[in-house]
Amino acid sequence: MEDQLNFSRLRTALTGTRFASHLKHFPSVSSTNTLLLEAAANGAAEGTVYIADEQTAGRGRSDHAWNSAAGEGLYLSALVKPVLPLRVALLLSLATGLAAWQAVSETAALDLDLRWPNDLLLNGKKLGGILVETASETGDDALLRYAVIGIGINVHQRAFPPELSALATSLDLENDGMTSYRTPLTIALLRALDLELTRLESEKHDTTSLLARFAEHSTWVRGKRVHVPEQGGYTGTTAGLDSRGFLLVDADDGTQRTVMSGGVRELND
């Protein structure tokens, strides 16, 4: 279907946020994150947002390919420069997940499940994902210089490649035949992200609210039987988040472990 982004409407609706003045549209690019990282290294302003109708080399976590069909999804990257230490950079991914939850709830009346740390799920299938890439100062308590937040959300897809058909879904597929639109979704997402970043900066070292809200919208944070691929691979039950936002798992060997990266998957005993 034809669903052109309305950039005049976007700029007006984003007035007052950090994202209002630096929106750039690409009909087709390799990867919005790759291009914006290059721009960030060359001094691009905070709030710069690259939005593409199509990505030919979209990337997810661990350089996994992200299927980015032309005109069928929302593919954007945002450059932010929050005053935060690098050691809590994971909180940016969790905050972005909450912004995506708000945007999908507001525009499609659907309730996302946030799979720690960066997957957006509907009815157990992947609707979208988040990729945060950072640059920092050096030192033990280094501050972030900037972060590029990449977000991909499936909107209009009615079919997926065979290897993804059982794993992926879209807003149109999940919303009883109703059509979602990329412009209001983008507006809601960037407004919510601006608010989450402002809260994150103002709360500084108190992560209690952010972590509690993420857990509220995630069935994965506590009580989920999972397989964790790192540390040689192990199984256990999720047991909450630590103060930095890392996932805790009560492993089946009786120890409690901290998960340092993604890839956690549900275990069907």
N, C-alpha and C positions, 0 to 999 in steps of 0.2 A: 504494500500500500504506500501511497505518497504521504509522507509525514515530514515536511521540511521544518527545520528549526527556525523560529522567528527571533532573530537577534535584536531587533528593536524592542520587542516585548521582553526579552531576557534582560537587556540592559536597564530598562525601566524598572522591572520587578526586583532587580538586584541592587538598586540604588540604596546606599547606606551600608552595603557589605563590602568586604575587601575584594570582591570579584567583579564589581560593576564595570570597571574601566579597561580591562585587559582581556577581553574575550576574543579568541581567534578561531575561525572555522576552517576546516580542511575537508573537502569532498572525499579525499582518500589520502592516507598516510601509511607509512610503515607501522609506527607505534607512537601514540601521543606522548607516552612516558619518555621514550627515547629522545624525541625531539625537544621536549620541555626540559629534560635534564641538560641537554646541550645549551639551551637558552639560559637556564639557571646558572650554569658555570660561566656564562658570558654576561651575567649581571641583570637578567630579566627581573622585572618588578614583582614584589609579592602580590598575589592575587591574579597573576596571569593564568588563564585557563585556555587550554587547547581542546577543542571538540571536533571529532571526526565523524563523518557519516560511515566511513569504512576504514578498517585497519588491515593492512596486508601482512603484518607481522606482529599482531597484538601479543602482549606478554602477560603471563600471570606469575604467581609465585614460583621461584626456582626456575625461571625462564620457560615454564610450560607455555605452550601456544594457547592463545585465546581466540576462539572463533568469533570473528567480527564482521558479519555479513553486512553488505551495503544497505543502509537505511533501516535496518531491522533492530538496532540496539542503540543504547546510549554509551558512547565511548569518550571519556574525557579524562584529562589530567589537570590538576591544579597545583600551582606553586605557592607554598606557604612558608613563612619564616617565623614560627612561634619561638618565644624565648623559653626554651626548654632544654634540660640536659639530655644528651644522647641516650643515657641509660634508661630513660622512660619513653623513648621514641615509639615503642609498641603501642602506647596509649593513642597515638595518632590513628592507627588502624582501627582500634576499638571505637574511637570517637567517630570515625568515618562510617563504621558499621551502624552506629546509632543514627547518624544523619540519613543513611540509606533506609533504615527502618522507618524513620519519620516520613521520608519522601514517598515511599511506596504506600504507607498507610494513608497518607494525605491524598494522593492522586489516584490510587487504585483500590483503596479500602481492603488491602491484603496485609496479613501479619507475617512479616519475615521471621525466620529463625536464623540467628547469627551463629554460624559455626566458627569457633575460635580458630585463628584470629582474624580471618579475612574473607570468609565465604558467606554469601547471601543465599539462603535456601527457602524454597516454598514447597510444602508437602514432600519434604525429603529430597527434592531435586534442586540442582544448582541454578539459581536465577542470575547470579552475578558474583563478582569478586572485586577485591581491593588489593592494590599493590602500592606500597609506600617505599620510596627509595630516598635516602638521605645523604647529606654531606655535613660534616661537623668540623669543629676545631679539634686540636689535639690536646691530649692530657687526660688525667684520671677522671676529671669531672667536666669533660668537654661539653660545650653547648652545641646545639644544632645550628648550622649555618642556614640550611633550608631543607625542605622536604618536598618531593613531588608525589602527590597522591593520585594514583590512577584508579579509576572506577569504571567497570563495565557492567551493564545491566541489560539483559535480554528483554526486549519490548515486544516486537512484532513477529518473532520467529514462530512459524507453524510447523516446522520440521527441522531436524538437526542431522548432521552426518551420522551414519550408522553407529560409530563408536561412542557417540554422545547421546543417542536417542533415549537411552534408559536412565541417563544421569542428569540431563539438563531440561530446563523449562523456560517459559517466558511469561510476561505479564498477560499478554493476550490469551495464551493457553490456559492460564490459571484463573482468569476472571470471568468465567461463564460466558465467553463469547464477546464480552465488552472490549472495546478498543482503548488502549492507553495511548497517550501522546507524549512525544519526547520533550516539547517545550515546557509544559507544566511540570513534568518530572524533573527536568534540569533546574528549573527555578526552585522547586521545593528542595531538591538535593543541595544546591549551593547555598541557599538561605539557611538550611539546617546545619550544613557543614560550617558555615561562618559562625553560627551560634555555638556549636560544639567547641570550636577552636577558641572562641572568646572565653567560654566557661573553663576550658582546660588551662588557659593562660592565667585566668584570674584565681583559680583554685590552687595554682602552683603545686605544692607538694602534697596537697590533700586530694587523693585519688578516690576517696570513698564513694562519692556520688557517681562518678563515671563508671566505676567497676560494678556498683550495685545496679545501675541502669542497664549495663551490658548484660549482666547475669539475668535480669528480669526478662530480657528478650532473647535469651539463648537457652535451649534445652541441653546444650553441650557443656556448660560450665560446671554443673554439679549433678552427680548421680547417673552419668552416662557411661555405659560399658564401652571401652574403646581399645583400639590397637594403636600404639605409638611407634613409629618407625625408627626414631633416633635411639641412641645408646644400645645399639644392637637389636632393637625391637622388643617390645614388651606389651603386656595387656594389663588393664586395671580399670578403676572407676574414677571418673573426674571428681575433684574435691574442692572446686572453687578457684579463685585467682589470687595470686600474691599481690603485694602493693604496687609492683611494677606492671601488672597486667598479664603476667605469665600464668599458664594453666598448671594447676596442681593435679596430680593423679596418684591415688592410692593403688600402687602396683600390687599385682597378685602375689608377689614375693614378700609382702609385708612392709615394704618401704614406701615412703611418700616421695615422689619425684616431681621435679619441675620441668615442664616441657618448654624447650627453648625455640622451637620452630613449628611450622604448620605440619600438615599431613596427617593429623589425627583423624581416624575414621571409626565409625561405629562398629562394635563387635557384636555379631549375632551369635550368642552362645547356644 
